[in-house]
Amino acid sequence: MVQTLIEKKLQQAFTPTYLLVENESHTHNVPAGSESHFKVQIVSDEFDGQMLIKRHRAVNKVLAEELAGTIHALSMHTFTQDEWQQRNGQVQESPPCHGGGK
């Protein structure tokens, strides 16, 4: 299961205080049961002092194999503990898919 693999890799790499990996494939024009579109919310002390682009590059590096194969789209929300608390643990909803007709 791709979602489980993503969770495991991110846990190992970032030791997050909060991690949520959502399979959003069902909102896209893909076969039922697909695991190709994901949303990641991750809060980690590893991100302290890092600009957003550096955080995203770090996540991309950890998931490079999956991004080169099974993952078609990855939405990332990467936060420090302070940023997460300021947001009250909230992130924006993913926009609807425009290419799938769903």
C-alpha positions, 0 to 999 in steps of 0.5 A: 500500500503506497499510503502506508509506505509514505507514512513509514518513510516520513516517520523515519526521516522526520520523526514528526510530532504530527503526520497525516497522509491522505489518499485523495485519488478518489477525487480524480479521474483514476480507477477505483482503488488508485493510490496516485494523488496524496496530501501530506501534513507534517509537523517536525522539529527538523523543519526549524529554521528551514525555508519552505522550499528546503522542506519540500525538497527534503520530503521530495528526496525521501519520496523520490522513488514513489514520485518517479513511479506511483505518485502522480501528485503530492500536496505538501503542508510542512510546518514547525511546531510553532507554525502548526500551533499558530494555525491551530492545526488547520490547513486548507482543503484541497481544490477540486480536480479540474481534469477528471470530471468528478 
